[in-house]
């Protein structure tokens, strides 16, 4: 499973945001607080590092997406990820005239996690909004509150399999590796033979679910 996660606002935030409520942090961004441009001092939001580590330990490949274009700023974000021991993963960024959607369409992650961009305009600033419909169906989009973190998302991805009554360990491994293929096939037939003698019912389909209100 490939998970693409946005960095600023979703995983990390400016240092002056520490200790403040989410609404206050959003206001800091709107009034362009001085520390917002100090990318090297950014800090993790909540327990996102441990959350990503759990997913990574379960076999998920983690990719990161930054809003930065300047090479020096990109390196600052990369150093923040290293400093706080985020799981290893490529840090993606927009090149030349690229937009976020171009990266998402090129990578086609199984899961895209990003915040709702409340402080900068909302949905019109989000990645998933502009992804081509035929590709968007291949991506499980999870939108969290800006600066709200990802702590409320499920720790154990295998818990999602309980919805499909997948109890066989071999089935779970296959589902992890072939999740996107299985999702495609669901549009053609309701049941999928995992190849080990078991079938699963794929309705409703979900990989990870946003639990935030």
C-alpha positions as CSV (number, residue, x, y, z in Angstrom):
1,X,0.0,0.0,0.0
2,X,1.3,3.4,-1.0
3,X,0.3,6.4,1.3
4,X,0.9,10.0,0.2
5,X,0.7,12.5,3.0
6,X,0.9,16.2,2.8
7,X,3.5,17.7,5.2
8,X,2.8,21.4,6.2
9,X,-0.5,21.7,8.0
10,X,-1.2,18.0,8.0
11,X,2.0,16.5,9.6
12,X,4.0,19.5,10.7
13,X,3.4,23.1,11.7
14,X,5.3,26.3,12.6
15,X,7.0,26.4,16.0
16,X,4.8,29.3,17.4
17,X,1.8,27.0,17.0
18,X,2.9,24.8,19.9
19,X,0.5,24.8,22.8
20,X,-2.3,26.6,20.9
21,X,-5.7,25.3,19.9
22,X,-6.2,24.5,16.2
23,X,-8.4,27.6,15.6
24,X,-5.7,29.9,17.0
25,X,-3.1,28.3,14.8
26,X,-5.3,28.9,11.7
27,X,-5.5,32.5,12.7
28,X,-1.7,32.7,13.0
29,X,-1.4,31.6,9.4
30,X,-4.0,34.0,8.2
31,X,-2.2,36.9,9.8
32,X,1.2,35.5,8.5
33,X,2.9,34.9,11.8
34,X,6.7,35.3,11.6
35,X,7.6,31.7,12.3
36,X,5.5,30.4,9.4
37,X,8.4,31.1,7.0
38,X,10.9,29.5,9.4
39,X,10.6,26.0,8.0
40,X,13.6,24.6,9.7
41,X,11.9,25.1,13.1
42,X,8.7,23.3,12.2
43,X,7.5,20.6,14.6
44,X,5.2,17.5,14.3
45,X,1.5,17.8,14.9
46,X,0.4,15.5,17.7
47,X,1.5,11.9,17.5
48,X,1.8,11.8,13.7
49,X,5.3,10.3,13.7
50,X,4.2,7.2,15.7
51,X,1.0,6.9,13.6
52,X,3.1,6.8,10.4
53,X,5.5,4.4,11.9
54,X,2.7,2.0,12.8
55,X,1.4,2.1,9.2
56,X,4.9,1.6,7.9
57,X,5.5,-1.4,10.1
58,X,2.3,-2.9,8.7
59,X,3.8,-2.7,5.2
60,X,2.7,0.7,4.0
61,X,5.1,2.8,1.9
62,X,5.0,6.4,3.1
63,X,5.5,9.3,0.6
64,X,5.5,12.9,1.6
65,X,4.3,16.0,-0.3
66,X,5.5,19.5,0.5
67,X,4.1,22.8,-0.6
68,X,7.7,24.2,-0.9
69,X,9.3,24.8,-4.3
70,X,12.5,26.5,-3.3
71,X,15.4,24.0,-3.0
72,X,16.6,25.4,0.3
73,X,13.1,25.3,1.8
74,X,12.5,21.8,0.5
75,X,15.7,20.8,2.3
76,X,14.5,22.4,5.5
77,X,11.3,20.3,5.4
78,X,13.4,17.2,4.6
79,X,15.6,17.9,7.6
80,X,12.5,18.3,9.9
81,X,11.3,14.9,8.8
82,X,14.7,13.5,9.6
83,X,15.1,15.4,12.9
84,X,11.8,14.0,14.3
85,X,12.4,10.5,12.9
86,X,9.5,10.3,10.5
87,X,9.5,7.0,8.6
88,X,11.8,7.0,5.6
89,X,10.1,8.0,2.4
90,X,10.6,10.3,-0.6
91,X,9.7,13.9,-0.2
92,X,7.8,15.0,-3.3
93,X,7.5,18.6,-4.5
94,X,6.3,20.5,-7.5
95,X,8.8,21.1,-10.3
96,X,8.6,23.9,-12.9
97,X,4.9,24.4,-13.8
98,X,3.6,21.3,-11.9
99,X,0.6,21.5,-9.6
100,X,-0.2,19.1,-6.7
101,X,-2.6,17.1,-8.9
102,X,0.3,16.4,-11.3
103,X,2.2,14.6,-8.5
104,X,-0.8,12.7,-7.3
105,X,-1.7,11.6,-10.8
106,X,1.9,10.5,-11.4
107,X,2.3,8.6,-8.1
108,X,-1.4,7.4,-7.9
109,X,-1.2,6.5,-4.2
110,X,-3.6,4.0,-2.7
111,X,-4.3,6.6,0.0
112,X,-3.9,10.4,-0.1
113,X,-4.0,12.2,3.2
114,X,-4.2,16.0,3.3
115,X,-5.7,18.8,5.4
116,X,-8.6,20.9,4.4
117,X,-6.5,24.0,3.7
118,X,-8.8,26.1,5.9
119,X,-6.4,29.0,6.3
120,X,-5.6,29.5,2.6
121,X,-9.0,29.0,0.9
122,X,-10.3,25.5,1.6
123,X,-11.2,22.9,-1.0
124,X,-10.0,24.9,-4.0
125,X,-6.5,24.6,-2.6
126,X,-6.6,20.9,-2.0
127,X,-4.8,18.2,-4.1
128,X,-7.7,15.8,-4.6
129,X,-10.0,18.5,-5.9
130,X,-8.2,18.7,-9.2
131,X,-7.2,15.1,-9.8
132,X,-8.7,13.6,-13.0
133,X,-11.9,11.7,-12.3
134,X,-10.6,8.5,-13.8
135,X,-7.6,8.6,-11.5
136,X,-9.4,9.9,-8.5
137,X,-11.4,6.6,-8.4
138,X,-8.1,4.8,-7.8
139,X,-7.2,7.0,-4.7
140,X,-8.8,6.8,-1.3
141,X,-8.9,10.4,-0.2
142,X,-8.7,11.3,3.5
143,X,-9.1,14.9,4.5
144,X,-8.3,16.0,8.0
145,X,-8.7,19.4,9.7
146,X,-5.8,21.8,9.1
147,X,-3.4,21.5,12.1
148,X,-5.8,18.9,13.5
149,X,-3.3,16.1,12.9
150,X,-3.9,12.4,11.9
151,X,-4.1,11.0,15.5
152,X,-7.7,10.1,15.1
153,X,-7.1,7.9,12.1
154,X,-6.9,4.1,12.8
155,X,-3.7,2.8,14.2
156,X,-4.0,-0.7,12.8
157,X,-4.9,-0.9,9.2
158,X,-5.7,-4.5,9.5
159,X,-8.7,-3.6,11.6
160,X,-10.3,-2.4,8.4
161,X,-10.2,-6.0,7.2
162,X,-12.7,-7.0,9.8
163,X,-15.3,-5.2,7.7
164,X,-14.6,-7.8,5.0
165,X,-14.2,-10.8,7.4
166,X,-10.6,-11.3,6.3
167,X,-9.2,-13.4,9.0
168,X,-6.7,-15.5,7.1
169,X,-3.2,-14.0,7.5
170,X,-2.3,-14.9,3.9
171,X,-5.4,-13.1,2.7
172,X,-4.4,-9.9,4.6
173,X,-1.0,-10.0,3.0
174,X,-2.5,-10.3,-0.5
175,X,-5.0,-7.5,0.2
176,X,-2.1,-5.2,1.3
177,X,-0.2,-5.9,-1.9
178,X,-3.1,-5.9,-4.3
179,X,-5.4,-3.3,-2.7
180,X,-5.6,-1.1,-5.8
181,X,-6.2,-4.0,-8.1
182,X,-8.9,-5.3,-5.8
183,X,-10.6,-1.9,-5.8
184,X,-10.6,-1.8,-9.6
185,X,-12.2,-5.2,-9.7
186,X,-14.8,-4.3,-7.2
187,X,-16.4,-2.1,-9.9
188,X,-16.8,-5.2,-12.0
189,X,-17.8,-7.8,-9.5
190,X,-18.7,-7.8,-5.9
191,X,-16.5,-10.8,-4.8
192,X,-12.8,-11.2,-5.2
193,X,-10.9,-14.5,-5.0
194,X,-7.7,-13.8,-3.1
195,X,-6.0,-16.9,-4.5
196,X,-5.8,-18.9,-1.3
197,X,-9.2,-20.4,-1.4
198,X,-11.1,-17.5,0.3
199,X,-13.4,-14.9,-1.1
200,X,-14.2,-11.5,0.4
201,X,-17.2,-9.3,0.1
202,X,-16.0,-5.8,-0.9
203,X,-19.0,-3.7,0.0
204,X,-18.4,-1.1,1.3
205,X,-14.8,-0.6,0.3
206,X,-12.5,1.4,2.6
207,X,-8.8,1.4,3.3
208,X,-8.6,4.1,6.0
209,X,-11.4,6.2,7.3
210,X,-11.3,9.7,8.6
211,X,-12.8,9.6,12.1
212,X,-12.6,13.3,12.8
213,X,-15.9,15.2,13.2
